[in-house]
Amino acid sequence: MTGYLVRRAGQMVLTLFLIITFAFFLVQAQPGDYATFYALDPDIPPEVKQQLRASFGLDKPLWEQYLIHLKNTVTGDFGVSFGHFPRPVMDVLVERVPRTAVLFLSATVLSFYIGFFLGKAIAWRRGGWLEYTATISGATLFTVFTPAFALMMIWIFAFRLGWLPVGKFLDPLVWRHADVSANYVFGQMLLTAFLFTAFAFLVLYLLKRTGRVGLARWAGPLIAVGGVAALFVWSFSGVGGLALDILKHMVLPIVTLTLISFAGTMLLTRNSMLETVREDYVMAARAKGLPEKMVRDRHAARNALLPVVTSLVYSLVFAIDGSVIIEVVFSWPGTGLTLLQAVRTEDLPLVMGAMVFIGLFSLLAHAIVDVLYVYLDPRIRYQ
Amino acid sequence: MAAKINGPLLKVEDLTLRYLTRGGEVRAVEGVSFELEQGQALGLVGESGCGKTSVANSLMRLLPDNARLAGGQVWLRGEDIFALEEDEVREYRWRRVAMVFQAAMNSLDPVYKVGQQIVEAIEAHEIEGTISAARERVARLFRLVGLDPALMDRYPHEFSGGMRQRAVIAMALSCDPAVIIADEPTTALDVIVQDRILRELKAIQQQLNMAIIYISHDIAVVAEVTDRIGVMYAGHLVEYGNTADVFRAPLHPYTDALLGSFPSVTGERRPLAGLSGEPPNLIDPPAGCPFHPRCPRATQICQEEFPPQAWEGTQWAKCWHPMNAGAEAPSDVELEAASDVGIVEQSAHGEGG
């Protein structure tokens, strides 16, 4: 396993190098460069234009620029964004990436759960009303034209019903007198979510460790107590209202994203499950007198999960580079929007920084899922 | 659960089962009756598709959704198992009747450790209070079936075929069932392992004084380990008796053909007698005796009426013309048989053309 991980890390470094190289030359292959915008301005004298290009380092030969970028990237220096001058690339990314990640991770996890639960339910009881409703609506939402659907969601829930904000990350009126920054509150929210997840896993793990039959039924209530405690702390923290405002802004994009993507997991789970329910070990589980729910979840669905996890990797990568369409429609200041603007203006440092980030994340996601596979399927061993 | 009625441990009476398929109703089991006492071993033999496994699944209350119980009753210790509610069925399975599956190779879930899968059954029936007690029980069972208890924490793919079979037997024993059904318990194994496991299973059965039903297409396998034998053909139990009697002097021509189609290692050298033709289509079975199209002794009456039981001591067969026709067969039947030969041949030619 260790040998495998070392080799795997080596491959990842190589892949990342290729990603950086391709991204650099692809951006450079566009006509013009960042200074072109100024070069077209007739009020700027030619020598100033030349000076401008020189100050960005754009007058150097291509291969030299590439080598400088490579050297800086390796040393962890992502430089200063041209477009957001004088903010460093790292600063821009640290602000944008978590916003996209939270939005898309929530939607991915949500649609994975909904898809998996619906998928296994419709494969277990075939031919019921649930199967038809879920399949037809799921497939329709999966194939619908995303911007139209997103706009429709905004029109219904934000405009007509007025339940949720139309877009953006927060409501300036709520934050006018706030003495903390949005990033601080958002960071605390992320921390809470992380601690709560860790707590839930710990409870499940410890209850399993005790080895007492039947003790596992206390897991649900215990985790609920943890959740209530977290809410209690937040409501007395003084920034609870601000957190709520951010949450409110997250609801509509998350629901929209979940609706358009859950059918993928659902149909995959269903197909995979239709194969596992025919397996002899599922029949054996039933013969052993296990409750139907256990036969379905512990045996049929557990084995059906394996191919579904593979598809999750791609959704995870989606979680960091975001979706330009969704971010534009919901005016969500995330990575997708940032990257698009950076590419269009040839903001080289920002493009490269974002590419390294996205590349690193997707490589890590793949590696994590490969390792996860060992735990999901004991037949898999890496040497 | 104490015995409510004095009587046999397991009593199957007139069990009749249908499968609803697109092609029509499959008459899988037709009026099967037998009894089983504590400590007894019964063998059910017959070709594939003769209804052996359907009988086994009925006893487990483990029938597919398209199955319909068309008649008959099964009592275990005087309790009508088809009257059980859904919750009671779950209690009943494995605790009362457990099964060694036909495909032992695939009846272990690949993603769980073997021991854990047995613990799961013990847990579901609350046989032991704690997981450690359940694990100790599994360790005892492993020793009983000749497996190292250290193998409990291995996955099925790390087991050989024979080891898996032993693990599946340990799993069947895990909840002290009253009856164990072994459905083709050794078919997937090589002959040497097969023989050893059969002998061990028999020893365990005698040691624990369990009732066991062996189901196999291989009459030789069943002969070694059972006291009683039932031969099934096209959903019917066509012959039943003490294993030794049935082997020495089969009454039904089908049993005779089955015995003739297996080689004997120690017996005389003789050509294997195959049985021509195929088992009938159970959606539209032949009228009269279902075996008549393949039967060398068939006569007019075999095509028209289902035969009654012909007895020979404790052994019986459902046949108009049982093999040792000496004792009970009336002479006019033999006369009829002689005169009908021509008709049988004609119809056979007709089918061929």
Interface residues (C-beta under 8 A of the other chain):
Chain A: G211 R212 V213 E279 D280 Y281 M283 A284 A285 R286 A287 K288 G289 L290 P291 M294 R298 H299 R302 N303 L376 D377 P378 R379
Chain B: M60 L62 R90 E91 Y92 R93 W94 R95 A98 M99 F101 Q102 A103 N106 S107 L108 D109 P110 V111 K113 E120 A121 E123 A124 H125 E126 E128 G129 T130 I131 S132 A134 Y155 H157 M171 C175
